[in-house]
Amino acid sequence: MIASHARALLADPEFRKLSVLIGTGFIDMVGFAIVFPLMPFYALELRASPAMIGWIMAAYSLAQLAAAPIWGRVSDRRGRRPVLLIGLLASAVAYVVFGFATSVGVLLVSRIIQGLGGGTTGVVHAYVGDAISPARRTQALGWLSAASALGVAFGPVIGSAAVQIHHAGPGLVAAALCLINTVFTWRWLPESKGPQATPADGHRRRAPIWLPVWSVVSAPRRPVSRLTWIYGAGMLGFSAMTSVLALFLGARFGINEKTIGYFFLYTGILSFLMRTIVLGPAIRRFGETGAVRLGTVALVLGLVAYPLVPSIWILPIAMTFVPVGTALLFPATTALLSKASDPAALGGTMGAAQTFAGAARVIAPILATRAFQEFGPGSPFYLAALIVAGVGVLAFQLHNQSIPRPVPESP
């Protein structure tokens, strides 16, 4: 029975495309996770101040924020595959620069290059929107994010081993993985955009590159706009929590750098299980809109629960809410965005969503660390919960479980 199920999956053209994309995403995230945890230590060796380290860490998201709409537009016109290949090559260059950085400025440049390559996240989501049928899209996005979660688990272990061999080892290993991934993607990942998705009339007027982002701000009642705001607010809450989690656990429970990894491992396993086992049945039971609502509520409850935990023995229970919330919220919101978008502008829509997510990842650490310093360890969690809850009200104004695509305008 298992063998017949496996043969059926392999014969499914959608699954074949998705499996290659999942493999690409996993390897890419392993490379990212090799370098990311070591970045502060490399910066300290180069005599960077804590404030400068913050800017180095934020440079990635700032560059990603600027690049995402551009890559989305290019992918709508030229195809998803070429953009993904360029992004992987940019990441490889960034990792080499990181490995041999001899000054804070060079380290900053490596983060900017990496962020420009990382701006293709929206293109990956657009690929899923092209290649996977609407009924299976949310679960496909869940599998993709589950592969990323596994990459985050493996990457730091590889980085810690590589740095013991040579100081440039982690950067070189990450770059090598990117190059292997580029070859893998070039050889096995087909283009997802069919010729019907590209305007045949060369006279069709091209909209400004930042129009999808401006539309979210200027027309907040549109389904795409509401979903983008929900996505961005959820990312802000999640990023605020992760940016101060180690500080909070250290101040409240005495957790240090030797034990913090176990807490991230716990939430990573929960996140993986949610996306691979629970997400599919949840979508079938509640629909995408129901999943967005449940995810928003769970994320708010999780953020509020952290400061209220009276004992470290109760902490694992409180920690379950955030992985549950993000596993429901982010894939379901992305799937609804793909359904609500004009197919010819899907890359631009996903790029705009990643622009808002990137802005959230820049703003969240600044707000959260300042609140931690000025108002106490619990304040960042309450602030993040308030923002997610305020914007999350929009989730309860989504009337349909499946938002239909708009009819594309005639050229």
C-alpha positions in Angstrom: 0.0 0.0 0.0 2.8 2.4 0.9 4.7 1.5 -2.3 1.6 2.2 -4.4 1.1 5.5 -2.7 4.7 6.4 -3.4 4.3 5.5 -7.0 1.2 7.7 -7.3 3.0 10.6 -5.7 6.0 10.2 -8.1 3.5 10.1 -11.1 1.9 13.4 -9.9 3.5 16.2 -11.9 2.6 18.8 -9.2 4.4 16.7 -6.5 7.5 16.3 -8.7 7.8 20.0 -9.0 7.1 20.6 -5.4 9.6 18.0 -4.2 12.4 19.7 -6.2 11.4 23.1 -4.8 11.3 21.6 -1.2 14.8 20.2 -1.8 16.0 23.6 -3.1 14.5 25.4 -0.1 16.0 23.0 2.4 19.5 23.3 1.1 19.2 27.1 0.8 18.1 27.3 4.5 20.9 25.1 5.7 23.3 27.5 4.1 21.6 30.5 5.7 21.5 28.8 9.1 25.2 27.9 8.9 26.2 31.6 8.8 23.4 33.4 10.7 24.2 32.3 14.3 27.9 33.0 13.8 27.5 36.5 12.4 27.5 38.3 15.9 30.7 36.5 16.9 32.5 37.4 13.7 31.4 41.0 14.2 32.7 41.1 17.8 36.0 39.8 16.6 36.1 42.7 14.2 35.4 45.1 17.1 31.9 46.0 16.1 29.8 47.7 18.8 26.4 46.1 19.9 24.6 48.9 18.0 26.6 48.2 14.8 25.9 44.4 15.1 22.2 45.3 15.2 22.6 47.2 11.9 24.6 44.3 10.4 21.8 41.9 11.3 19.1 44.3 10.0 21.0 44.9 6.7 19.8 41.5 5.4 16.1 42.4 5.9 16.6 45.9 4.5 18.1 44.6 1.3 15.5 41.9 1.1 12.8 44.5 1.6 14.1 46.6 -1.3 14.7 43.6 -3.6 11.5 41.6 -3.1 9.2 43.7 -5.3 11.8 43.9 -8.1 12.4 40.2 -8.1 8.6 39.6 -8.1 8.1 41.8 -11.1 11.1 40.3 -13.0 9.8 36.8 -12.3 6.4 37.8 -13.7 8.0 38.8 -17.0 11.0 36.5 -17.3 10.0 33.4 -15.3 10.5 32.2 -11.8 13.4 29.8 -12.5 16.0 32.4 -13.7 15.3 34.6 -10.7 15.7 31.7 -8.3 19.0 30.8 -9.9 20.3 34.4 -9.7 19.3 34.5 -6.0 21.2 31.3 -5.2 24.3 32.6 -7.0 24.1 35.9 -5.0 23.9 34.0 -1.8 27.0 32.0 -2.7 29.0 35.2 -3.3 27.7 36.7 0.0 28.9 33.6 1.9 32.4 33.8 0.4 32.6 37.5 1.3 31.5 36.6 4.9 34.1 33.9 5.2 37.0 36.2 4.3 35.7 39.5 5.8 38.4 41.5 7.5 36.4 44.5 8.5 32.9 45.4 9.8 32.2 47.2 6.5 33.0 44.0 4.5 30.8 42.0 6.8 28.0 44.5 6.2 28.4 44.2 2.5 28.1 40.4 2.7 24.8 40.8 4.5 23.5 43.2 1.9 24.4 40.9 -0.9 22.8 38.0 0.9 19.6 40.0 1.4 19.4 40.9 -2.2 19.6 37.2 -3.1 17.1 36.4 -0.3 14.6 38.8 -1.8 13.4 35.9 -4.0 11.3 34.4 -1.2 8.2 35.8 -2.8 9.2 34.2 -6.1 9.3 30.8 -4.4 5.7 31.5 -3.1 4.7 32.6 -6.6 6.2 29.3 -8.0 3.9 27.4 -5.7 1.0 29.5 -6.8 1.8 28.7 -10.4 2.5 25.0 -10.1 0.2 23.7 -7.4 -3.6 23.6 -7.6 -5.5 25.8 -5.2 -6.9 22.9 -3.2 -3.4 21.7 -2.4 -1.6 25.0 -2.2 -1.7 25.7 1.6 -0.5 22.2 2.4 2.3 22.6 -0.2 3.4 25.9 1.4 3.3 24.1 4.8 5.7 21.4 3.5 8.0 24.0 2.1 8.2 25.9 5.4 8.7 22.5 7.2 11.7 21.9 5.0 13.0 25.3 5.9 12.5 24.5 9.6 14.7 21.4 9.2 17.3 23.4 7.4 17.4 25.8 10.4 18.0 22.8 12.7 20.9 21.3 10.7 22.7 24.5 9.7 24.0 25.7 13.0 25.5 22.3 13.8 27.4 22.3 10.5 28.5 25.8 11.1 29.9 25.0 14.5 31.8 22.1 13.1 33.2 24.0 10.2 34.5 26.9 12.2 36.7 24.6 14.2 38.5 23.6 11.0 39.0 27.1 9.6 37.7 30.5 10.4 36.4 30.8 6.8 35.0 27.3 6.9 31.3 28.1 7.5 31.2 30.7 4.7 32.9 28.4 2.3 30.7 25.4 3.2 27.5 27.6 2.8 28.8 28.9 -0.5 29.5 25.3 -1.7 26.0 24.3 -0.8 24.6 27.3 -2.7 26.5 26.3 -5.8 25.4 22.7 -5.5 21.9 24.0 -5.1 22.2 26.2 -8.2 23.2 23.1 -10.3 20.4 21.1 -8.7 17.8 23.8 -9.5 19.1 24.4 -13.0 19.0 20.7 -13.8 15.8 19.6 -12.1 13.4 22.5 -11.4 11.2 23.3 -14.4 9.8 26.7 -15.1 6.4 27.1 -13.5 5.0 30.1 -15.5 3.2 28.9 -18.6 3.1 31.1 -21.7 -0.5 31.9 -20.9 0.6 33.8 -17.8 2.7 36.3 -19.8 0.9 39.1 -21.6 1.2 38.5 -25.3 0.5 42.0 -26.3 3.7 44.0 -26.0 1.7 47.2 -25.9 0.2 46.4 -22.5 1.1 49.3 -20.2 3.5 48.3 -17.5 2.6 49.3 -13.9 5.2 50.9 -11.7 7.4 48.4 -9.8 6.2 49.5 -6.4 2.5 49.6 -7.4 1.7 46.3 -5.5 3.2 47.8 -2.3 1.5 51.1 -2.7 -1.9 49.4 -3.4 -1.7 47.7 0.0 -1.3 51.0 1.7 -3.7 53.1 -0.5 -6.5 50.5 -0.8 -6.5 48.6 2.6 -10.0 47.1 2.1 -9.0 44.9 -0.9 -8.6 41.2 -0.1 -4.9 41.3 -1.2 -4.3 44.3 1.0 -5.9 42.8 4.1 -4.1 39.6 3.7 -0.8 41.4 3.3 -1.4 43.4 6.5 -2.2 40.3 8.4 0.9 38.6 7.1 3.1 41.5 8.0 1.7 41.9 11.5 2.1 38.2 12.2 5.7 38.4 11.0 6.3 41.4 13.3 4.9 39.6 16.3 7.0 36.5 15.6 10.2 38.4 14.9 9.8 40.5 18.0 9.5 37.3 20.1 12.5 35.6 18.5 14.7 38.7 18.8 14.3 38.9 22.6 13.6 35.3 23.5 17.1 34.5 24.7 17.3 37.7 26.7 13.9 37.0 28.3 14.7 33.4 29.2 18.1 34.5 30.6 16.5 37.2 32.7 13.5 35.2 33.9 14.9 31.6 34.2 18.7 31.9 34.0 18.9 30.2 30.6 22.3 30.8 28.9 24.1 30.1 25.6 24.7 26.5 26.6 21.1 25.7 27.1 19.2 28.0 24.8 19.5 25.7 21.9 17.2 23.1 23.5 14.4 25.6 23.5 14.8 26.4 19.8 15.0 22.7 19.1 11.7 22.1 20.9 9.9 24.9 19.0 11.5 23.7 15.7 10.2 20.2 16.2 6.7 21.5 17.0 6.8 23.7 13.9 7.9 20.8 11.7 5.1 18.5 13.0 2.5 21.2 12.6 3.3 21.8 9.0 3.7 18.2 8.0 1.0 16.5 10.0 -1.6 19.0 11.4 -1.8 21.7 8.7 -3.4 19.6 6.0 -6.3 18.3 8.1 -6.8 21.8 9.7 -7.2 23.3 6.2 -9.7 20.6 5.2 -11.6 21.1 8.4 -11.6 24.9 8.7 -10.6 26.3 5.3 -7.8 28.8 4.7 -9.7 31.7 6.3 -10.5 29.6 9.4 -6.8 28.7 9.6 -5.8 32.3 9.4 -8.2 33.2 12.2 -7.1 30.3 14.4 -3.4 31.1 13.7 -3.9 34.7 14.7 -5.6 33.8 18.0 -2.9 31.2 18.8 -0.1 33.6 18.1 -1.6 36.3 20.3 -2.1 33.8 23.1 1.4 32.5 22.8 2.9 36.0 23.0 0.8 36.9 26.1 1.6 33.5 27.7 5.4 34.0 27.8 5.5 36.8 30.5 2.8 35.0 32.5 4.6 31.7 33.0 5.4 31.3 36.7 7.8 28.4 36.4 10.2 26.9 33.9 8.3 23.6 34.1 5.2 25.3 32.7 7.2 27.1 30.0 7.0 24.2 27.4 3.2 24.4 27.5 3.2 28.2 26.8 5.8 27.7 24.1 3.4 25.5 22.0 1.1 28.4 21.0 3.5 30.4 18.8 4.6 27.4 16.6 0.9 26.4 16.3 -0.1 29.9 15.4 2.6 30.6 12.8 2.1 27.1 11.2 -1.5 27.9 10.6 -1.2 31.7 9.9 1.6 32.0 7.4 0.9 29.2 4.9 -2.8 29.9 4.9 -2.4 33.6 4.4 0.1 33.0 1.5 -2.3 30.6 -0.2 -5.2 33.1 0.1 -2.9 35.8 -1.4 -2.2 33.5 -4.4 -5.9 32.9 -4.9 -6.8 36.6 -4.6 -4.1 37.8 -7.0 -4.2 38.3 -10.8 -2.1 35.4 -12.2 -0.2 37.8 -14.4 0.9 39.8 -11.3 1.3 36.9 -8.8 5.1 37.6 -8.4 4.4 41.2 -7.7 1.8 40.4 -5.1 4.1 37.9 -3.3 7.0 40.4 -3.6 4.8 43.0 -1.9 3.9 40.6 0.9 7.6 39.9 1.4 8.3 43.6 1.5 5.9 44.0 4.4 7.4 40.9 6.0 10.9 42.4 5.5 9.8 45.7 7.1 8.5 43.8 10.0 11.8 41.9 10.5 13.6 45.2 10.5 11.2 47.1 12.9 10.6 44.2 15.3 14.1 43.8 16.8 14.4 47.6 17.3 11.0 47.9 19.0 11.4 44.7 21.1 14.9 45.3 22.4 14.1 48.9 23.3 11.0 47.8 25.1 13.0 45.1 26.9 15.5 47.7 28.1 13.1 50.4 29.0 10.0 48.6 30.4 11.1 45.1 31.4 11.4 41.6 30.0 7.7 41.0 29.5 6.9 44.2 27.7 8.1 43.2 24.2 5.7 40.2 24.2 2.7 42.3 25.3 3.5 45.0 22.7 3.8 42.3 19.9 0.6 40.7 21.0 -1.2 44.1 20.9 0.0 44.7 17.3 -0.9 41.2 16.1 -4.3 41.4 17.7 -5.0 44.9 16.3 -4.2 44.0 12.7 -5.5 40.4 13.2 -9.1 41.8 13.5 -8.9 41.9 9.7 -8.8 38.1 9.7 -12.3 38.1 11.0 -13.5 40.4 8.2 -12.5 37.8 5.5 -15.9 36.5 4.5 -15.0 33.5 2.2 -12.9 30.5 3.0 -11.6 30.5 -0.6 -11.0 34.0 -2.0 -11.5 33.9 -5.8 -8.9 35.2 -8.2 -9.8 38.6 -9.8 -10.5 38.6 -13.5 -7.4 39.9 -15.2 -7.9 43.2 -17.0 -7.9 43.1 -20.7 -4.8 44.6 -22.4 
